Amino acid sequence: MRPALNRFVGSALLTVLLPLSALAQPAITGEFAFTERQGANSVFASRYTFVLGATSVTPSGPGTTAFATHVPSGGGPDYALPFVTGPQFPNQYATRLTYAGQTGQWDIAATDAGGTTVRRTHMLDDVRDLPLITGLTASGPALAPHLTWNPVDPTLFPSFCGGIYGACALGHDFFQYQVEVRLITGTPGNATPLAYTSSSTMFTSLPGTFTPGPTVFDIPVGVMSLGNDYLVGVRLNHFELEEIRPNGSFFSPLENRSTAYFAAPIPEPESYAMLLAGLALLGFVAHRRRRSPVQG
């Protein structure tokens, strides 16, 4: 085939394939269904909610819609899933509602011009209203605070199996700590999108002993920025073992969680610089006074 003809055929194929790729069905990942107890904070009062959706539906935004249908169909309740973008999950579709006894599974259907894709959530069947973490405090730099909190009793919220306790069985519960940071936007319907979540910290165990996970955490530099307001929270997560796969991996989705918060307003750059300068001056004056001889 001559080069000119090759170029013609290639151009013709692109003309046909590009519109087809643009009309591909949406992709869904990270589907979830869980309950959450959230502590009172500067944005909302304490609440117990049901959260349903998917962390990523692509393409997202105008032209893509998502809907959750209870399984089996017709059993309800069913929910529209609005687009709730944020720093950590820019393609998220989800809803948060007052918990009113919702259990079971939902088919999440995302639709755009290319068609519809459906993914099913796990089975939400072990609902628990978990207590809030207590003793949450912050110290150190405003942009990278050091968090501490009181440990939960690992005998009440265990995360171990195997060894003297026997192999992990289906239905086994795992409890973990996790830190989150939410950006306060004030936008109706999406006032506190997630900006950061840490990896989960599981409580560990040795034969005959119970050891809580660490109850300290340093928020990394770069998560929080000047001129923004944040909610910083510590979660108590509850996962349930639902499947042990032939290759030894397991499926243990989030069933419930609680989150205790504190507000972390970060001043504008000019104000922050003045604050640092003032603190430095106070430190200098205190140092001079310590070195001055005692008068009298």
C-alpha positions, 0 to 999 in steps of 0.5 A: 500500500502506497504511503499516501494511501496509508495516510488516507486510511489512517485518517479515515479510521481516526474519523470513525474511532474518535466519536466512538471513544468519546461515547464510551460508557462511564466507568465506576470505581469505589462504590460504598454504603455505610453509616457515620456518626459525626460530632458537632463542629463549627459547620453542622450539629452532631448527626447520624447519617447514611452515606451512599455513592462512588468515589469516582465516576468518569467522565464526571460533571455535566452530561453524567448522572448517577442513581442508586437502586435498592436490590432487589429493584422495587424494594426501595429506598432509591436515591439520586446521587449528585455530583459532589466534587472535592480536592480528594475525590474530584469525580465523586457522586454521592448522597448523605442522608439522615440514617433511617434504617437503611440496609442491604445493597444498591446498584449504582448506575452512571449514565452519559451519552455513551450509555449506562454502567452499573456497579453493586455495593457491598451488603450493608447488614451490620449497622452500628452507631459508633461512639466518637473519639474523645480527647482530640487535641492539636498542637504545633504548626497551624499548617501541619498540626500534631494530633493526639486523642484517647484510645478506645478499649481494644477489647470492645473494638478489636481488630485481630484474628488468627493465632490463638483466636483461630483463622479469620471467619466471614463476618469478622470485624476490624476497627481502625483509626483514620484522620481526615481533613475537610475544606470548609467551602460554604457551598450548599450541598457540598460545604465540607469536601474531603481534602485529605485522608490518612491510611487506616491504622489497625489495632494489633495483637500478640497472643494473649495481649491487646494493643491499641493502634497509635493515637498520634498523627502529624498532618503532612505539610501541603495538605492545609494552606493559608487563607482556608478554613478546615475541619480536622477529624479522627475516625473510628472505622468499622470494617466487616470481612465479607469475602476470602478469595481463592488467592488469599486476599479478602474483601472487607468493606467499610460498614460504619464509622464515627468522626470527631472534629475540631475547627482549624481556621488558617489565617490569610498569608499577611496575617499569618506572617504578622502572627509569626513575627509577633511570636518571634518577638515575644520569644526574643523578649522572653529570652532577654528577660531570662538573661537580665540580672535580677534587680532589687 
